[in-house]
Amino acid sequence: MKIYNLTVFVEKDEDGIFLAICPALQGCYADGDTIEEALKMIEPVIKMHIEDRLEHGEPIPEEWYSSQLKIAV
């Protein structure tokens, strides 16, 4: 079993729903009423996406580094 390190962003939409997005895996997103729920819901989505890619011999993008920047404008 291989462990993948993937970034997940969480955004809050105009209706107050939290959306968890994994940008490295196109189309991987899930929502929830809380940040914790959105993160819990995206885990099986990411796992299924990776399993599907492996089954079809497709590469799995791996992140080597991420950083959060604060930009003043």
Buried (B, 14 or more C-beta within 10 A) or exposed (E): EEEEEBEBEBEEEEEEBBBBBBEBBEEBBBBBEEEEBBBEBBEEBBEEBBEEBEEEEEEEBEEEEEEEEEEEE
